[in-house]
Amino acid sequence: MACSCRVTRVLGRGRQTPTTVVCHVSWERVVRTVGARVVEEPRLRGGGAVAAGALSKVPEVTVAFWVTKVLTTGMGEATSDFLAQHMDPVLAVGIGGVAFAVALAVQFRVRRYIAAVYWTAVVMVSVFGTMAADTLHVALGVPYAASTCGFALVLVGVLALWYASERTLSVHSVRTPRREAFYWATVVTTFALGTATGDLTATTLHLGYLSSGVLFAAVIAVPALAHRRLGLGPVAAFWSAYVVTRPLGASFADWMAVSTSRGGLGWGTGPVSLAWAVAIVAFVVHLAVSRADVARPEVA
């Protein structure tokens, strides 16, 4: 794959003529000559198929990002429960799996971050991830404590493979197909882990849904405080908080949906799913119009 590099050639008395030369992104160094100064840029990792100025496939991390992420977790929890209650569970999982695969395929196909495409994929990860975690417990009888530990080990494994391959876990570096594959594998695993953790605290530990929601609201602040006060790295702080968004949103969604006899408000999974979906649409429309979460092109 080739890219165009502009080199300024100095001719005579200060006259300059731009010349276009062809270079390859597989070079160990891309050298740009600007006047008499030479600037070196490191070779891009991650498959070597992206040139300088490659567009990010994920949004910038803003307040709107975190709010929308929490909303998707609650909507996914309520939608998964609604489908399981109103149709055959096997059919529900099948529909969720197909929708998940289609949404992710569209996300991989686009060449840059598009708010509607990205957040649709996140919503479908939330729905299908909830179904996968619930299937382990309901259908296979795996205790929530065991599934929580299991998904935690899987997450560690995915992150280890990602780092071994790319030498970074930063979401700002998701600009190649390989890095995007690692990113979404991590996202799916965090959803499953968060689902199992939320059910563990609410049911196994008997905290209930509201208390669990309050607990995770406090826990999600810990990575931010550790980053600001204790020097925790931004990547570790991000992924730690990202995992907690799942049980945080799901706990409050369950509290709204389940009956009063189970400690909830009794609004039902259908209305709760619809309400959270409307909120998600509102935020995604805002992000699509404002483009506040669109990263500027840069070399990873």
C-alpha positions, -999 to 999 in steps of 0.1 A, spaced: 0 0 0 14 34 -9 7 69 4 16 103 -10 42 124 9 49 160 1 85 171 0 95 207 -6 123 211 -31 142 244 -28 151 259 -62 173 290 -66 166 320 -44 139 309 -20 117 294 -48 101 263 -36 84 236 -57 63 209 -40 71 174 -52 51 143 -46 69 111 -39 56 76 -32 64 58 0 52 27 18 37 25 53 58 -7 59 89 14 62 104 14 96 107 52 94 88 77 73 111 107 68 97 141 59 119 169 48 106 203 57 131 230 46 164 220 63 147 201 91 141 164 91 112 149 111 110 112 118 77 93 125 76 58 139 62 30 117 26 23 124 19 -10 141 -12 -31 139 -11 -48 105 8 -20 87 -23 -12 65 -30 23 77 -12 55 67 -6 87 86 -40 104 92 -59 72 96 -93 78 111 -103 64 145 -130 38 147 -141 46 182 -153 78 199 -134 102 221 -139 95 258 -162 124 270 -189 127 296 -215 120 268 -196 87 261 -199 75 297 -236 85 299 -244 68 266 -224 37 276 -244 33 309 -276 38 291 -268 10 266 -261 -14 295 -294 -8 311 -313 -10 278 -295 -42 269 -304 -58 303 -341 -48 300 -343 -58 264 -327 -92 270 -351 -99 298 -381 -88 278 -372 -111 249 -366 -140 272 -400 -135 288 -420 -131 257 -405 -156 233 -388 -190 233 -353 -184 249 -335 -203 221 -352 -181 195 -344 -150 215 -307 -159 217 -307 -167 180 -322 -133 171 -299 -115 195 -269 -134 180 -278 -125 144 -285 -88 152 -252 -87 171 -233 -102 142 -249 -78 117 -242 -47 138 -206 -57 143 -201 -65 106 -214 -30 97 -191 -14 123 -161 -32 109 -170 -23 73 -172 15 78 -138 33 76 -143 58 104 -162 63 136 -199 69 129 -220 75 160 -251 56 149 -232 26 136 -208 24 167 -236 28 193 -258 3 175 -230 -22 178 -226 -14 215 -263 -19 221 -263 -53 204 -232 -63 224 -251 -54 255 -282 -74 246 -263 -105 234 -237 -103 261 -265 -103 287 -281 -133 270 -247 -152 270 -241 -145 306 -276 -154 317 -275 -187 296 -245 -199 316 -265 -195 348 -300 -203 338 -295 -230 312 -262 -245 324 -265 -238 362 -231 -221 365 -230 -200 397 -226 -163 393 -194 -164 414 -179 -189 390 -189 -171 358 -176 -138 373 -142 -153 379 -143 -171 345 -151 -139 326 -125 -120 345 -98 -145 334 -110 -143 298 -108 -105 300 -72 -107 313 -64 -131 285 -78 -108 258 -60 -78 271 -28 -97 274 -30 -109 238 -39 -74 226 -9 -59 244 14 -86 232 4 -79 196 1 -41 196 21 -29 227 -8 -7 236 -43 -10 250 -53 26 243 -87 32 227 -70 61 209 -50 37 189 -79 18 174 -72 26 137 -64 -8 122 -86 -39 117 -65 -60 141 -67 -34 168 -104 -30 163 -109 -68 166 -91 -67 199 -111 -37 210 -145 -54 203 -134 -87 219 -126 -67 250 -159 -49 249 -179 -82 246 -160 -97 275 -165 -67 297 -202 -69 291 -204 -105 300 -182 -99 331 -203 -69 342 -235 -89 338 -223 -117 359 -209 -93 385 -242 -74 388 -262 -106 392 -237 -118 418 -242 -87 440 -279 -84 435 -289 -121 440 -261 -142 453 -250 -116 478 -286 -105 484 -279 -68 480 -308 -62 458 -308 -42 426 -310 -6 440 -282 -13 465 -261 -28 438 -266 2 416 -256 25 444 -226 3 451 -214 4 415 -220 41 413 -194 45 440 -171 19 426 -169 35 392 -155 67 408 -125 48 421 -106 45 389 -111 82 382 -99 92 417 -70 67 414 -60 83 381 -61 118 395 -47 112 429 -26 81 428 -11 81 394 -31 52 379 -25 51 342 -52 64 319 -56 31 300 -60 11 332 -84 37 346 -105 36 314 -109 -2 312 -115 -5 350 -144 20 347 -156 5 315 -162 -29 332 -182 -12 360 -206 6 336 -222 -27 328 -234 -37 363 -241 0 371 -266 5 343 -281 -30 345 -287 -28 382 -307 4 379 -326 -9 349 -335 -41 368 -346 -21 398 -370 -1 376 -383 -32 358 -387 -59 384 -418 -62 406 -422 -45 440 -420 -79 457 -385 -82 444 -375 -48 455 -381 -30 423 -405 -3 409 -425 -28 388 -425 -8 356 -418 -39 335 -390 -48 311 -408 -35 280 -414 1 291 -379 3 308 -362 -9 276 -382 16 255 -374 45 278 -337 38 279 -337 33 241 -352 68 236 -326 83 258 -298 65 238 -312 78 205 -313 113 219 -276 111 230 -265 95 197 -283 122 176 -266 148 197 -232 132 192 -238 128 155 -248 164 150 -222 180 173 -194 156 164 -181 163 199 -167 128 202 -150 125 168 -112 121 171 -89 141 149 -68 120 124 -34 112 138 -8 84 137 -14 58 164 
